Amino acid sequence: MGELEIFFGEANNAAARVYARWIEEALPEHCQWAGRVVGPTCAYSQTLSATIPLRRKSPAAAQRTAGDSTGAALAEAVVPDPCFWTTELPFLYRVEVELRRGREVVASAERPLGIRRLGADRRRLLFESRGWVARGVDVREVPETPLAEWRAADLAMIVDAPDDALCEAASRLGVLLIAELPESEPSLAAELRRLARWPAVAMALLPERAELDAASRRAAKNLLVGQRVQQTKIDVVVCEDLAADDIAALAAEVEVPVLAQRRAGWCDDLAQARHACDLLQRDLAGSGEFAGFLV
C-alpha cells in the first residue's frame, strides 16, 4: 500500500489545512481511499471532538502542495477553529485512512497529528507566533526523570534518535524533543519523515557531515532541521563549546537561528540543568542574538 504521510500546511486561528499523502508506491488497481481527521484530544483539557473528511486533490494541485512530481495521491481536510499543539495544551488529532476495493477494506492506517506553530524567522525561533528561546538538556547528563518533570521545568530533551514510544508519550504529555541523528543513519529522508510525525519533535539535528538533499528536505515537513555546521537549506545552526567571540562571529554571519551549546557535565536534577542553561545565556549576553541555549 505504500507509506502514509500526514502533514499540515497553512494554519491560523480560523482554519488549518491537513494533508494525507501516499508515497513510494502507486495505489493498487481499482482501489479508492477515503479518510477523516478526528479530534482533538488533550491530556490536560476536555474538548468536543469533530470529524472532518479528507478530500482528494487533483494531480496538479497535489504536486504544488506536496512539492514533488511523483504523482503521489494527496487528500486535504480543512479543520475549522483548530486547537494547536503546545507544551501547555498538547492537542492531538487522529487521521484515519481506509483503502477500499468496492466494499472491501483492503488496508487501513491511522496517524496522530499535532498542529504545532513552531518555525524559524531569520535569526529567531517562533512558537505560537511569538519569539521563543529554546532551552534543552542532553538526557545523558541528568538522571532518568519522568516526562511530567521535563514539562514542568520547561526544558526540551536532547535525545539520540528517539524511538516512537518516547515520541508518542512526549507528544501526548507536552514535552519537546530535540532529536540527534546518528552518523550512520542509512536513510536520512525516512528518518526525518518518521520524526516529523510527532509534534513533540521540535527539531532534528543532522550529523556534522550529513548532506541535506532535496528529498530529505521534503520529508521534514513541519519539522525544523539543524546541524552543527553551517549548511544551506537548514533551519538552525548549533555551535557547541566555542569561545564567546567565535559564537558571536558565527551569529553575525548566518541568517538562521543560532543555538549555543555547552557541555556542562553531569547535573543532579533538572533544576541544576536549567541553571546551567541560564548560566550559558548569561555568559553570552551581549555577544549576539541567540535562539536557544543547550547543555
N, C-alpha and C positions, 0 to 999 in steps of 0.2 A: 504493500500500500504506500510505501514511501514514508517520509517523515513529516509530521505536522509541526509547523512553526506558527507561534502566536506572538503578535506584537501590536503595539498601538501607535497611532500617528498623532494628528492634531488633537490636543486635549485642552479644554478650558472649562470654566465652571458651568457652561451651558451644555456641552456635549463632548464626548471623546470618541474617536474613530478607532475601532478594534478590528484587527485583521487576522484571518486564518489562512494559511498557505501550505499547500502540499509541495514538497521539494524532492528532488533527486529522481523520482520515478513518475511516469505517467499514470493516470488513473486507469484501473482495469477497464476493459472494453464493456460498454453498455452499463456502466455504473454511474450513479449520481450520488452527490453527497450534500448533506444539509447539516446545519449546526445552529447553535444558540449560545448566547452569553447569559449566564445566570448569576445573580448576586445583587449586592455584595454581602459578605460576612466579615465580621471583625471579632477578634478575641476579647476586645475591651468595650464593645458597644453593640446594642441591639439595633438592627436595621430591617427595613422592609425589602424583601427580595423581589427583583423583577426578572423577566425573561425577554431577551431581545434577539430576534432571529438574525442569523448571518445570511447575507445575500451575495450570490456570485457576481463578480465584476467581469466586464468584457476583457478579452486578452490584451487589448491596447491599454486599458485602464490598469489592469493588473501589472503590466510591465512598468508603467510610470510609477506605481505605488511601491512595488517590491524592489525596483532598482536594478533589475537584470532582465535578460532576454531569454530566459529558459522556457517561458511559456507555462510556468507552474500555475496551477489553479489557485485562485485567490477569492476570498469572500470577505465582506465588510459588514460590521454591525455598528450602528451609531447609538452609543449609550448616552441617554439624556441625564443631566444633573449627576455626573459621575462622582463617586466617592474615591478620593485619591489615597494612595498608599503613603503613609508617613510612619515614622517610628512611634509617634504618639497614638495614632489610629491607623493600624496596618490593614486597610480594607482590601479584601481579595474577591475577585470574581472567579467564576468557573466557566471555561469554554468547553462545550461538548460538541463533538462532530461524529456523524454516522455516515458510513459509506454503504449505499444500498444498490442492489440489483433487483429491480421490481420491488416486491415487499420484503425481500430477504435482506437482513442486515449482514453485509459481508465483513465489516470491521467497524470498530468504534475507537475513539480516542478522547481523552479528557486532559485538559491542562489548566493549571491555576494561572491567574493573571492579576498583577497589581499595577495600576496606572500610577506611575511614580514620576513626578515632575522634578527630575534631577538632571542638570546639564552644565555645560561649560559655556561661559560668555567671556571671550578674550581671556584675561588672566584670572577671572573669578569663577567659582562654582556657585550655582544657583540651586536652591532646593525650595520648592513651593514659591517660586518667583521672587525669592529673597536671597541676598548674599549668604553663603554658608561656608563656614570654616570647618574642614574635616579634622577630626582627631581620632587617630587609630592606634591600636596596640597589637603587637605581634603575640599570638596566643602562646607561643613558645616561651615568652618572657614573663608569664604570670601563671599562678596555679589554675587548675581547671575550675571554671566558675560558671554557675547557671546563667542561661541567656537573660533571664529577668534582671540580673545584676548588671550585665553589659548595657541593657536598655536604660536602667536607672542611672548609670554613670555617663550616659550619652557618649559612648565610645564605639567606634567601629572595630570589628575583629579583623585582623590581618591573618589570613589563613592560606596555607598551601593547598591549592586545588580542592576547595571544599566540596564534599560529596552532596548528593541530592537530599539526604536526610537532614544534614545541617542547614542547607539552603531552605528546605521546606519549613523547618522549625523556626529559623530566623525570620522568614517571610511572614509566618503566621503570628509571631510574637513581637515583631517590630524592632529587629536588630540589624544594623547594616554590616555587610561583609566587604572586605577588600581582598579579592582573590589573587594570590600569587600563582602564576602559571609556571610549570616546571620547564627546564631547559629541553627535556626530551619529549615534549608534547608532540605526538605523531600527527595530529590533525588540529591545527590551530582553529580553523573555521568551525569544526564540530564542537570543540570545547567552548568557544565563545558563544555558539548557539545554545549550548546546554546551560551555561551560566546566565545568559540573557533571559531565560525562562523565569528567573526568580527575582522579584523586586528587591529582596534583601541585598543582592549583589550590586553594590554601588559602582564598583569599577573592577576591571581585570587588569593586572599589571603583567605586561609581557616580559619574558626573559630578555636579558640585555642584547642578545644578538638576533632576536626574532625579527622577521620581516612581516609587516602587516600588509598583505596583498589585498587586492580589491575584494576577493571572495570572503576573506576573513573580516574585512571592514563591514561588508553587507551582513554578515552573520551576527554581528554585535549590535543588533537593533535594540534601542532603549538601554544601552549599556555604555558607560564610559570606559575607554581603553587608555591605559597609561603605560609608560615604560621608563626605565631608569636612565635612559639616554634620550637626547632629542632626536625625533624622527618625524617626518611629515605624516599627516593624516592621523596622528594620535591626538587624544584629548587632554592628557595630563602628563606632566613630567615629574618624576620623583627623583630628588637628588639626596643621596644618602651619605652621611658622615663627611660632608665637605666643610671647609672653613667658611665662616660667615661671608667673607669678601668674595669667595668663589660662588657661593649660592646667590649673593646679590647680583653678581655679574650675569649669571645664568638667568635669573628672574628678569633682568632688564633686556635680555636678548630675545626671549621667546614670547610668542603671542598666545600661549596656552597657560592654564593654571599650573603653578609650581607648588609641589608639596615637599616640605623639608622632612627628612627622617634622620633620627639619631638612635644608634643602638645604645639604649640606656642600661642594658643589663637586666638581671632578674629583679622583678618587683614583687613584693609580698602580697599585694592585692591590687584591685583596680583603682582604688583611691591613690595609691602611690604611683601607678602608671599614668593616671590622669594628671597628677602633679608633674610628672616628667614631661608630658606634652606641654603643660603651661610653662615650664622652665625653658623648653626649647623655643617657644614663642617669645618669651621674654628676652632670651639671648639674641634673637634675630630681629628684635624690634628696631626699626629704623634702617634695616638692611635691604628692604624691598617689600614687594607685595607678594604675600604667600596665601595659598588657598587651603592649606592644611598643615598639620604637624603630626608626625608619626613616630612612634618609639617601639 
